[in-house]
Amino acid sequence: MIPELTYGENTFQKAEIEENDKTIDYEISGNLTYTELISVVKGLNLVSEFYDVNCACSVKGSGICAVALGQALADAVQKVMDSNPIDFMTSVIVVSTEVDSEIARFLKDTNIIAAPKFTANALEILNTRNVRYVTVKTPLKDYKKYISNDIKVTPLGTLTQTPNLSELDKDTFKIVSKAKPTTEQIEDAVFAWKTAKHCNSQAIVIAKDLKTNAIAQGLQSAAIEFVLDYSCDSSKDAILASDLPLTIHDIDVASQGRIGLIILPFAEKDIISKADKYNMVVITTGFTNILY
């Protein structure tokens, strides 16, 4: 059932949603605002990258706050909360697998949660706490089939582009530094890259142990300084993913944060030489992932 939207981005704006031929099968326990629905979609776009593992993310507006994978879903949710506890309290939580009572107890009436399934005990807790929830009945493994073209209606005309369905390609994914990554570092690098793909540009993601430690997005400049200041000591030996090429200054800043590996679209020889000086691993993907 298509929900009613209580209002748009601001309370004085009206908003509505219409079903189309690419609408997934879902149910919502209560009405959402325009911005809350955008947050749910943003989270689903991201967790669909990890549909076959336990993934959790927190979202506010169109911004990703934190992302994590875990042996159990409760572990992933706990990591997300630890990564960004302030925003967690009022964010939309989107997860890839069934929500049980342990996870439900993390949430308050200021949260919304979206998941493929909920146990009966979880629903009882969510209803008692007035937490709105979205049940996504369409399998997440099929979710990307429902992503439509991006359309923006402007005074200059209607802009249309195909959705970003980019995947890492073994033919362009290259280790270009002298230092070589461990298996764990490659797993973290892929995780960080997939997260950065869904963050607003200019995106910098710092991650370690399949958990984001800091995310910078939508900044006009100094994103790398911002994200390293936020991550503090947790940047040691962590992964830094960027959706754009970096500068010499950026590499120097990353070394001060003791970053272990950088994954980015491209790297010129001087960037690679600078990274080699710091014994830093550099992986290039061969393409950018800009999202405005």
C-alpha positions as CSV (number, residue, x, y, z in Angstrom):
1,M,0.0,0.0,0.0
2,I,1.4,3.4,-1.0
3,P,1.7,5.6,2.1
4,E,0.5,9.1,2.6
5,L,3.2,11.7,3.0
6,T,2.5,14.1,5.9
7,Y,4.5,16.9,4.3
8,G,7.4,17.7,2.1
9,E,11.0,18.8,2.9
10,N,9.4,21.6,5.0
11,T,6.1,21.5,6.9
12,F,4.6,24.1,4.6
13,Q,5.3,22.0,1.5
14,K,2.8,19.4,0.3
15,A,4.1,16.1,-0.9
16,E,2.7,12.9,-2.4
17,I,3.9,9.6,-3.8
18,E,2.5,7.6,-6.7
19,E,2.9,4.0,-7.6
20,N,4.7,3.2,-10.8
21,D,5.9,0.1,-12.8
22,K,9.1,0.0,-10.7
23,T,7.5,0.2,-7.2
24,I,8.7,-2.5,-4.9
25,D,6.4,-4.5,-2.6
26,Y,6.5,-2.9,0.8
27,E,4.3,-1.9,3.8
28,I,4.7,0.9,6.3
29,S,3.3,0.9,9.8
30,G,2.5,4.6,9.7
31,N,2.8,7.7,7.5
32,L,6.2,9.2,6.6
33,T,7.4,12.6,5.6
34,Y,9.0,13.3,2.2
35,T,12.4,13.4,3.8
36,E,11.9,10.2,5.8
37,L,10.9,8.3,2.6
38,I,14.0,9.6,0.9
39,S,16.1,8.3,3.8
40,V,14.5,4.9,3.5
41,V,15.3,4.7,-0.2
42,K,18.8,5.9,0.4
43,G,19.4,3.2,2.9
44,L,17.8,0.5,0.7
45,N,20.0,1.6,-2.2
46,L,23.1,1.0,0.1
47,V,22.1,-2.3,1.9
48,S,21.1,-3.8,-1.5
49,E,24.9,-3.9,-2.1
50,F,25.2,-6.3,0.8
51,Y,21.9,-8.2,0.4
52,D,23.6,-11.6,1.2
53,V,25.3,-10.6,4.5
54,N,24.2,-8.9,7.7
55,C,24.3,-5.2,6.9
56,A,23.0,-2.1,8.8
57,C,23.1,1.6,8.0
58,S,21.8,4.8,9.5
59,V,20.5,7.6,7.3
60,K,19.4,11.2,7.9
61,G,17.8,13.0,4.9
62,S,19.9,12.0,1.9
63,G,23.1,11.5,4.0
64,I,24.6,8.2,5.1
65,C,25.6,8.4,8.7
66,A,27.2,5.0,9.4
67,V,27.4,1.5,7.8
68,A,28.6,-1.8,9.1
69,L,28.6,-5.5,8.5
70,G,28.5,-8.1,11.3
71,Q,28.5,-11.9,12.0
72,A,25.0,-11.3,13.3
73,L,22.7,-8.4,12.4
74,A,22.7,-7.2,16.0
75,D,26.5,-6.9,15.7
76,A,26.1,-4.7,12.6
77,V,23.5,-2.5,14.3
78,Q,25.7,-2.1,17.4
79,K,28.7,-1.1,15.2
80,V,26.5,1.5,13.4
81,M,25.4,2.9,16.7
82,D,29.0,3.0,18.0
83,S,30.2,4.7,14.8
84,N,27.8,7.6,15.0
85,P,25.8,7.5,18.3
86,I,24.4,11.0,18.1
87,D,22.8,10.7,14.7
88,F,21.7,7.1,15.4
89,M,19.2,8.4,18.0
90,T,17.1,10.2,15.3
91,S,18.0,8.4,12.1
92,V,16.3,5.9,9.8
93,I,17.9,2.5,10.2
94,V,17.9,0.2,7.2
95,V,19.0,-3.5,7.5
96,S,19.4,-6.4,5.1
97,T,18.0,-9.3,7.2
98,E,15.4,-10.1,9.8
99,V,15.0,-7.8,12.8
100,D,14.6,-9.5,16.2
101,S,13.8,-8.3,19.7
102,E,17.5,-7.6,20.5
103,I,17.6,-5.1,17.6
104,A,14.2,-3.6,18.3
105,R,15.4,-2.7,21.9
106,F,18.0,-0.4,20.3
107,L,15.3,1.9,18.9
108,K,13.1,4.7,20.1
109,D,10.1,6.6,18.7
110,T,12.6,9.0,17.0
111,N,13.7,6.1,14.8
112,I,12.3,4.5,11.7
113,I,13.5,1.0,10.7
114,A,13.3,-0.8,7.3
115,A,13.9,-4.5,7.0
116,P,12.9,-7.5,4.9
117,K,11.3,-9.2,8.0
118,F,10.5,-8.7,11.7
119,T,9.9,-11.3,14.3
120,A,6.7,-11.2,16.3
121,N,8.6,-10.1,19.5
122,A,10.3,-7.3,17.6
123,L,7.0,-6.0,16.2
124,E,5.6,-6.0,19.8
125,I,8.5,-3.9,21.0
126,L,8.4,-1.5,18.1
127,N,4.6,-1.0,18.4
128,T,5.0,-0.4,22.2
129,R,7.7,2.2,21.6
130,N,5.8,3.9,18.6
131,V,8.7,3.1,16.2
132,R,7.5,3.2,12.6
133,Y,8.8,0.3,10.5
134,V,8.9,-0.5,6.8
135,T,8.6,-4.2,5.7
136,V,10.4,-4.6,2.4
137,K,8.8,-7.7,0.8
138,T,10.7,-7.5,-2.5
139,P,13.9,-9.6,-2.1
140,L,16.9,-7.3,-1.7
141,K,18.8,-9.4,-4.2
142,D,16.3,-8.1,-6.8
143,Y,16.2,-4.5,-5.5
144,K,18.5,-3.0,-8.1
145,K,16.1,-4.1,-10.9
146,Y,13.6,-1.6,-9.5
147,I,16.0,1.5,-9.5
148,S,14.7,3.9,-12.1
149,N,16.4,6.6,-14.1
150,D,17.3,9.7,-12.1
151,I,15.0,12.6,-13.2
152,K,15.2,16.2,-12.1
153,V,12.8,18.8,-13.4
154,T,14.5,22.2,-13.6
155,P,13.7,25.6,-15.2
156,L,16.3,24.8,-17.8
157,G,14.6,21.6,-18.7
158,T,14.2,18.0,-17.5
159,L,17.4,16.2,-16.7
160,T,17.5,12.4,-17.0
161,Q,20.3,9.9,-16.4
162,T,20.5,6.2,-15.9
163,P,21.0,4.9,-12.4
164,N,24.4,4.3,-11.0
165,L,24.7,0.5,-11.0
166,S,28.5,0.5,-11.1
167,E,30.4,-2.5,-9.9
168,L,34.1,-3.0,-9.3
169,D,35.8,-4.6,-12.4
170,K,38.7,-7.0,-12.0
171,D,40.2,-5.5,-15.2
172,T,40.3,-1.9,-13.8
173,F,40.8,-2.7,-10.1
174,K,44.5,-2.4,-9.7
175,I,47.0,-2.3,-6.8
176,V,49.4,0.4,-8.0
177,S,51.6,0.9,-4.9
178,K,54.7,-1.0,-3.8
179,A,53.0,-2.1,-0.6
180,K,50.4,-4.9,-1.1
181,P,47.2,-5.3,0.8
182,T,46.1,-8.2,3.0
183,T,42.9,-10.1,2.3
184,E,41.2,-8.2,5.2
185,Q,42.3,-4.9,3.8
186,I,40.8,-5.7,0.4
187,E,37.5,-6.7,2.0
188,D,37.5,-3.4,3.9
189,A,38.4,-1.5,0.7
190,V,35.5,-3.0,-1.2
191,F,33.1,-2.3,1.7
192,A,34.3,1.3,2.0
193,W,34.1,1.8,-1.8
194,K,30.5,0.5,-1.9
195,T,29.6,2.9,1.0
196,A,31.2,5.9,-0.7
197,K,29.3,5.1,-3.9
198,H,26.1,6.0,-2.1
199,C,27.4,9.1,-0.2
200,N,26.9,12.6,-1.6
201,S,30.0,13.9,-3.3
202,Q,32.7,14.9,-2.4
203,A,32.7,11.7,-0.4
204,I,35.5,10.4,1.8
205,V,34.9,7.2,3.9
206,I,37.2,5.8,6.5
207,A,36.5,2.2,7.5
208,K,38.0,-0.7,9.3
209,D,36.8,-4.2,10.2
210,L,33.7,-3.7,8.0
211,K,32.6,-0.7,9.8
212,T,32.6,3.0,8.9
213,N,34.6,5.1,11.4
214,A,33.8,8.4,9.7
215,I,32.1,9.7,6.6
216,A,32.5,13.1,4.9
217,Q,30.1,14.0,2.1
218,G,28.6,17.0,0.4
219,L,31.5,19.3,1.5
220,Q,32.9,21.8,-1.0
221,S,36.5,21.4,0.3
222,A,38.7,20.0,3.1
223,A,36.7,16.8,3.2
224,I,39.8,14.7,4.1
225,E,40.7,16.9,7.0
226,F,37.1,16.7,8.3
227,V,36.8,13.0,8.1
228,L,40.2,12.4,9.8
229,D,39.4,14.8,12.6
230,Y,36.2,12.9,13.2
231,S,37.8,9.5,13.1
232,C,40.7,10.5,15.4
233,D,42.7,7.4,16.5
234,S,40.4,5.0,14.7
235,S,42.0,6.0,11.4
236,K,45.2,4.0,12.3
237,D,45.7,1.3,9.7
238,A,42.2,2.0,8.3
239,I,40.9,2.2,4.8
240,L,40.2,5.6,3.1
241,A,37.8,5.5,0.1
242,S,37.4,8.5,-2.1
243,D,35.0,9.1,-5.0
244,L,37.4,11.5,-6.6
245,P,41.2,11.5,-7.2
246,L,43.3,12.9,-4.4
247,T,46.1,15.5,-4.2
248,I,49.6,15.3,-2.7
249,H,48.3,17.3,0.2
250,D,45.6,14.7,0.7
251,I,48.1,11.9,0.9
252,D,50.2,13.9,3.4
253,V,47.1,14.4,5.6
254,A,46.2,10.7,5.2
255,S,49.6,9.7,6.4
256,Q,49.2,11.9,9.5
257,G,46.1,9.9,10.3
258,R,48.1,6.7,9.7
259,I,45.8,5.4,7.0
260,G,46.9,2.0,5.8
261,L,45.2,1.8,2.4
262,I,43.6,4.3,-0.1
263,I,41.1,3.2,-2.7
264,L,40.3,5.9,-5.3
265,P,39.4,6.3,-9.0
266,F,42.8,7.2,-10.4
267,A,46.3,8.1,-9.1
268,E,49.1,9.9,-11.0
269,K,52.7,8.8,-10.6
270,D,53.5,11.6,-8.1
271,I,50.5,10.5,-5.9
272,I,51.7,6.8,-6.0
273,S,55.3,7.9,-5.2
274,K,54.1,9.9,-2.2
275,A,52.0,6.9,-0.9
276,D,55.0,4.6,-1.4
277,K,57.1,7.0,0.8
278,Y,54.6,6.3,3.6
279,N,54.3,2.6,2.8
280,M,50.7,3.1,2.1
281,V,48.7,0.7,-0.2
282,V,46.9,2.4,-3.1
283,I,44.2,0.7,-5.1
284,T,42.6,2.4,-8.2
285,T,39.2,1.5,-9.5
286,G,39.4,3.1,-12.9
287,F,36.3,5.3,-12.6
288,T,34.7,7.9,-10.4
289,N,31.4,7.6,-8.5
290,I,30.1,11.1,-8.1
291,L,26.7,11.6,-6.5
292,Y,25.2,15.1,-6.0
